Amino acid sequence: MITLREVTDENYRDCYELQHADQQFVESPVHILAEAYISRHDWTAYCIYWHDELIGMTLLRNKPADGTKSYGFSEFLIADNHRRKGLGTAAVKAILHKLRTEHGFTEVKICVYEDNTTARNFYKKIGFQEGKPAEWCDAFIEYSEITY
């Protein structure tokens, strides 16, 4: 079972141990923690657990970016030794469930590097719809998952 737990004093050091070889598209765990700290008023870092084993991490937006019910997540990372097992899909579904039940979102937006075809296919498979290039950076394609 996949669970999301906020990064705390008790578990942040465990994040350092996550092995993630492909840092071309997703930052290192240390960078994600730093980004979460700097952006702590808008984003919260979460550890992704499979049962009681830490397998990844992500950043979730605390509040809508534009005053609507549009939320997002970023820096989604699953450790190398847990990839290709369906855990990433389960983790994204857990993220979406959390955003639906705790925040009542109507839309989740994520940005994916245009060159990251693996991630683009992954999010499409889950049900995200590809949109236009992100306004703030044309290297990213905006994806959205809408629930009414």
Secondary structure as the mmCIF struct_conf table of DSSP 4:
data_model
#
loop_
_struct_conf.conf_type_id
_struct_conf.id
_struct_conf.beg_label_comp_id
_struct_conf.beg_label_asym_id
_struct_conf.beg_label_seq_id
_struct_conf.end_label_comp_id
_struct_conf.end_label_asym_id
_struct_conf.end_label_seq_id
STRN STRN1 ILE A 2 GLU A 6
TURN_TY1_P TURN_TY1_P1 ASP A 9 ASN A 11
HELX_RH_AL_P HELX_RH_AL_P1 TYR A 12 TYR A 16
TURN_TY1_P TURN_TY1_P2 GLU A 17 GLU A 17
TURN_TY1_P TURN_TY1_P3 GLN A 23 PHE A 25
BEND BEND1 VAL A 26 VAL A 26
HELX_RH_AL_P HELX_RH_AL_P2 PRO A 29 ILE A 38
TURN_TY1_P TURN_TY1_P4 SER A 39 ASP A 42
STRN STRN2 TRP A 43 TRP A 50
TURN_TY1_P TURN_TY1_P5 HIS A 51 ASP A 52
STRN STRN3 GLU A 53 ARG A 61
BEND BEND2 ASN A 62 LYS A 63
BEND BEND3 ALA A 65 LYS A 69
STRN STRN4 SER A 70 ILE A 78
HELX_RH_3T_P HELX_RH_3T_P1 ASP A 80 HIS A 82
TURN_TY1_P TURN_TY1_P6 ARG A 83 ARG A 84
BEND BEND4 LYS A 85 GLY A 86
HELX_RH_AL_P HELX_RH_AL_P3 LEU A 87 HIS A 103
BEND BEND5 THR A 106 THR A 106
STRN STRN5 GLU A 107 TYR A 113
TURN_TY1_P TURN_TY1_P7 GLU A 114 ASP A 115
HELX_RH_AL_P HELX_RH_AL_P4 THR A 117 ILE A 126
TURN_TY1_P TURN_TY1_P8 GLY A 127 GLY A 127
STRN STRN6 GLN A 129 ALA A 134
TURN_TY1_P TURN_TY1_P9 GLU A 135 TRP A 136
STRN STRN7 CYS A 137 ILE A 146
#
